[in-house]
């Protein structure tokens, strides 16, 4: 015979609405542009430290 004392667990959202599933960011940066920015900063730092 199954037990009748089942425990009711709260939902995973805990009553909070998750808006980030539908929202789109107004700033979109591709991974390639991030790498290019990092490489640019490294080159500038190397040039500045050489003087």
SVG drawing of the C-alpha trace seen along z (x, -y; Angstrom):
<svg xmlns="http://www.w3.org/2000/svg" viewBox="-3 -56 63 58">
<polyline fill="none" stroke="black" stroke-width="0.4" points="0.0,0.0 1.4,-3.4 1.9,-6.1 -0.5,-9.0 1.9,-11.5 3.1,-13.0 5.3,-16.1 4.3,-19.0 7.5,-20.7 7.4,-24.3 7.6,-25.1 11.0,-25.8 10.1,-29.4 9.0,-30.1 6.3,-32.4 8.7,-34.7 8.2,-35.6 11.2,-35.0 11.3,-37.9 14.7,-37.2 13.4,-34.4 11.5,-36.9 13.6,-40.0 16.3,-40.8 19.3,-43.0 19.6,-46.2 23.4,-45.7 24.5,-42.7 28.3,-41.9 29.6,-39.0 32.4,-36.8 34.7,-37.8 34.3,-41.5 35.1,-40.8 38.3,-39.0 39.2,-41.9 38.7,-44.4 40.8,-42.4 43.6,-42.1 43.4,-45.8 43.7,-46.6 46.7,-44.2 48.4,-45.9 47.8,-49.4 49.2,-48.3 52.3,-46.8 52.9,-49.9 52.5,-52.2 54.8,-50.1 57.5,-50.0 57.9,-53.8"/>
</svg>
